[in-house]
């Protein structure tokens, strides 16, 4: 199969990435070009999806999956076999999932840590690569996308001793970046900070970082028990994924350790229901949980090619802006911007991304509702009444500030309809 080098793939919206033509190169050179393309795009993941007649190569770019190449079946199998070998996997066992690691050298001064997972599918191996660029650096709290009001709310919550702060959001929503920014803020030399990760994504001076190792049956629960004997002031768990680790985290947070972790939930208020699902008594949830934070990523417009939409003065947009007027001290825009695409943004129309947040601190009213077993909907309504900026409002703020598009807001926060 021959792919024209500058052919573009059209997907929903305005995404237009050029497909790489790798038909005339070896598997080794082809993999290098794909990895370096993903790094150039600042993608978080690189995927190989094996289909009946070809292998699709995709990246997760600012929370959204985009295709960057199509390989014929033979070349795709060779590329995947090459990756399995580089990652130290058993190349003779194609029946089971495998994990591996490859330190990829871009040049003598720039290496990227590739965490590779392969799983058998109907037509062959599917492969996922997490790209951990050690040179990317950590973001500070004020660069994450928090509003000034949210930043003033979050800093004091983070700096108090003890308690638990949970983060929710889908894969690719930036939770890990927020966790590391929070740890960097706390890493002042006066706190003992431990992490339990799978894998360790950024090596940070001053943090005591431990990684689970399934090969020797060293899981997060055993690691956590050991770490807590080290008397940490702060402990970060990459993911709260089972009842045992959730219960241990709640116990430790009540004992005076600040616990930071992620949990599967659709919203900030939904994290409480997730904790209930781990058989944690309401009294322990109410006493240990300091805040629940939900987040999503929205792509930000490329300043070189963004264009003004003349339809921005519609009454529907005005109604949306009314929802967030109180959060915009400088007023709000009545115009809308759209993404066009140019060479600088790789023809996507977007040059970066920013997070939108919903921060729900524990108040007396919310603690009472937890003790009463109230629903997620009721707790969310109380938090909103008490001034919580919702995900919807946070996304609309980015629209009002001219940083993103209405299409992007609709993608990230469904249910926003404008004629």
N, C-alpha and C positions, 0 to 999 in steps of 0.2 A: 504494500500500500504506500503510495507516495502522497505526502502532504505538502501543499504549497506553503512556503515559509511565511508569507505575509497574509495568508488567509486569516480571516477573523471569525471567531465563533460568537454568534448572537444568542443571548439568553434573555430571560425576562428582565425588563428594566433597560438600563443603558450600558450594561457591562460588555466590554469589547476587548478581549485579550487576544493578541496574536498567537497562533499555534506554532510551536517549534517543529521544524521539519528535521527529524532524526533518522530518516530512511537510509542515509548513506554513511552512517557512522557506527562504530563498534558499540557494544553494550557499555563498556567502561566510559568512553567519551560521551555517549548519550546520557548516562547517569550524571556525569559531571555537569553537563549543560543543564539538565533538569534541576539538579540541586542548586546550582548557582543562579538559575532563573528564579527559583523559589526564594532564595536568600535576597536577591535583588529586589523582588517584589515585597519583601518583608512579610512573607507568609508565615503562619504559625505551624502549618502542617502541609505535607506532600502526600498525595494518595495515588495508588495504582489500583484500578478496578478492572479485573479480568473479565471480559465478555466472550461470547462465543467466537467472534471473528476478529477481535482487536482488544487492546488494553488502553483504557482511558486514563490519562494522567491529569490530576487535578491538584489545586492548592486551596487551602482555606485562607482567604485574604480578607482581613478585617471582618471576620465573622461570617463570611459568605464563601461558598465553594465555587471556584471557577476552573474551567478546563484550560490546560496549557499545551497539551499534545495528545496525539493519538498514535499508538504504535501498533504495527501488525502483530499477530499472535506470536510469531516466532521471535521477533525482536523483543516483545514484551516479556516473554518467558526468560530470555537471556538476561534482560535487565534485572528481573526479580531474582534470578539465580545468582547474579553478580552481587546484588545487595545482601542476599542471605549469607553469602560467603564472607563479605566484608564485615557483616554484623556478628560473625562467629556462630551462626545457627547451624543446626544439623541439616545439611543440604540433601540428605537421603530420606528424611522423614517429612513427607508432604501431607500427612493425615492429621496432624495436630497443630494448634496455634503455637507460635514461637515468639520470643522477645529477644532483641539484641541491641547492640550499640556500636556506632561507628563514629570516631572522631574525624571529621572531614576537614582537611586543610585547604582553605581557599588560597592562602599564600603563607609565607613564613611568619607573618604577624597576625593572621586571622584564622581561627579554627572555629568550627561549628559542631556542636554535639548533636548527633542524630540518634534518637531513640526510636527503634524500629519494631513494629509488630506485624506479623504475618498470620493470616487465618485462611484455611481452605474454604473454597466456595464451589458452586456447581461447575464452573468452567476453569477453575484453577485458583492460584493464590491471589488474595487481595492483600495489599500492603499499605500500612500507614506509617508515616515518618513524622515525628515531632521534631521540629527544628529549634534547637536551643542555642541562640547566638550569644555567646558569652560577652561579646564586645558591644552588645546593644545597650547595656546599662539599665539601671533601675530608674523608674519614674518617682518623683517626689509626690507627696499627697496633693499639692496644689496644681499638678499637671495631669491628674487623672480624668478630670471632667466634672468634679464636684462643684456645685455652685458655692458662692461665698457663704451663704447661710448653711449649707450642708457641711462645709468645711469647718465652720465654727461649731457645729453640732458634733461632728465626728471626732475632732481632736481631743476634746475632754473625755469622751467615752473611751477612747483608745488609751489614754494616759492614766486612767484610774486602775488601781491594783485589783486583781481578781475578776471573776465574772467571765462570761462567754459572749463572743461576737461571731455571728454566723453570716455567711455570704451565700446567696443563691443566684442561680442563673444558668442558662444552657451552656453547652460546650462552646468555647470560642467567645464567651462574653466578657473576658478580661478579669475573671475572679483571681487568677494567680497573680496577675500584675498588681491588683489592689492589695492582695495579701503581702506581697514583697514590699510594696511601698509603705505599708503599715509597719512591717518589721523594720525597714530602714529608718522610719521615723522614731521608733522605740530604741533603736540600736545606738545608744549614746554612751555606752561604756559603763553604765551604772545598773544595767539589768542583765540577768542571766537568761538568754533566749535560746530555746531549743526548737528544732523543727523535725517533723516526721513526714517524709515525702516519698512519692513513688511516681517518677524519679525526682532527685534533687535537680531543680531546673536552673537555679542560679547559685553559684558558690559565692557567699558573701562573708567578708572578714567580720569577725565579731559574733557570728551566729554559730551555734553548735548544731550541725545538720546531719541527720541520720536518714538512711535510705532503706526501704524494705528490700528483702532479698528472698523471693520465693524459692530459689534454687536450694537454699538451706533451711527452708520453712521458717524464715524470719519475717513475720507479718507485722502489720501496724499495731496490733494489740499487744504483742510481746514487746515491741520497741517502745510503745508508750509506757508500759509498766516500768521498763528500765529507765526511761527518760525522767519520769516523775520522781524516781528515787534520787535524781540529781538535783532536786529542789530548784526547778526553774521558776523565774518570775513570769516568763511568757513562754507559751508553748503553741506552736502552729502545727495542725494536722492537715495534710493536703485535702483529705476528704473524709467526712464522717459517713461511713458506708455500712455499718452494722450496729446491732444493739449493744454489743459489748463495748465497743470503742466510744459510742455515744454516752453510755452510762458512766464510763470511766472519766470522760471529759467533763460531764456535769459534776461528778464528785470532786474532781480536781479544781474546777472553777469555783465551787463553793468553799474549797479549802484554801483559796487565796491565789491560785495561779490564773493569769489571764490566758484564756484559751481562744485561739482564732482558728476557724475552720470553714469548710464549705459543706453544704447539705443540699440534697435534691428537693426543690420546692419551686412552685411557679411564681411566688411573690414573697415579699418580706414577711407578711403575716402567715403565709403558708409554711414557713419554717417551724412554727409552733406545732402545727399538725404533724409535720414530719418527726419532730421529737416525741410527740405522743405515740407515733407509730413504733418507736423504739422502746415502748413500755416504760417511759420515764414519768413518774408521778407529777401531777400538775404543780404541786408545791415546790418541787425541785426545779422545774422549768421556770417558774415565776421568780425564784430566788437567784438562779444562776444566770439566766439570759440577760445580758446588758443591752444588746441591740441586735436586730436582724436587718440585713441589707441585701436588697435585690439589685441586680445591674444587668445592663445590656450594652452592646457596642453599636454606635451609629457611625457611618462613614462621613468624613468631613470633606467638603467641596475643595476641588483643586482651584487655588486662587488664580491660576494662569488661564483657565478656560471656563470658569463658572459664568452663567449667563442669567440675566434678569428675565423673569416671566411677567408679561404684561397682565396676566389674569390674577395677579396677586391681591387685587383689591376686592375680590368677591366677598359677599356677606358671610359665606361659610367659613372662610379663613378668619374673618373678623370675629366670628363666634368662638373659634378655637383660641384666638389670642385673648379673648376675654377670660378664659379659664386660667391664664397665667399672668394676667395684668398685675396682680399684687406682688408677684415675684420679680418683676422687672422695674426697678426703681428709675431707670432712664427711659421708660416708655418701651414700645415695641414696634417692630416693623410691620407694615401692611403690604409688603411686597414678598414675592417668593423667588427663590433661585433654583435653577436646574443645572444638572451636570451635562457637559458636552463631550469632553474627552480630548486629550492631546498627547503629544509625545512625553511631556513631563510626568503625566499621571498614568502612563501605559494605556491610554485610551479608555480608562475606566470612568473618568470624570471626578474621581475622588483621590485625594492626596494623602489621607491619613484617616484616623478614627479617634473617637473620644467616647468615654463611657457616660451613660446616663444612669442615675441612681435613685433608689427609693430607700431611705433610711428610716427605720422604725425603732426609736429608742423605747425602752421599757418605762412606762409611766405607771402611776398608781392605778389609773383606770384600766390599763391593759393588763396589769398583773391581776387585778380583781377578775377580769373576764377570763383569764387563763385558769384561775382557781375555780371559776364557775363552769368551765368546760364550754365556753362560747365558741361559735363557728369562726372559721377564717374570715368569712365575709363580715361578720360583726366586728371582729378585731380590726380588720382593715378600715372599716367605716369609722371606728373610734380614733384610730391613728390619723386618718385624714382630717377628721373634725378638730383634732389637736394640732394640726398644722403640718402634717407630713406631706412633703412634695412627692407625688406619685410618679411612677415610671412614665406614664402618659404625659404628665405636666413637665417632667424633666426633659423628655424628648421634644416636646413643643417649644420649650425654651431654646433649645439648639436651633430649631427652625426659625424662631423669632429673631435670633441673633444673626441669622444669615449664614450659619455654619454648615447646615445640611439641607436636604430637600424633603419635600412632603412625601415623595415616594419612599425615601429611606425611613422616615418616621413611621409610615404605614407598615413597612416591612418589619420593623423592630417591635412596634407596639400595634398589633392588629386591632381593628375596630374603629380606627379613625377614618371617617368618611367625609370627603369634601367633593361637592359637585363642580 
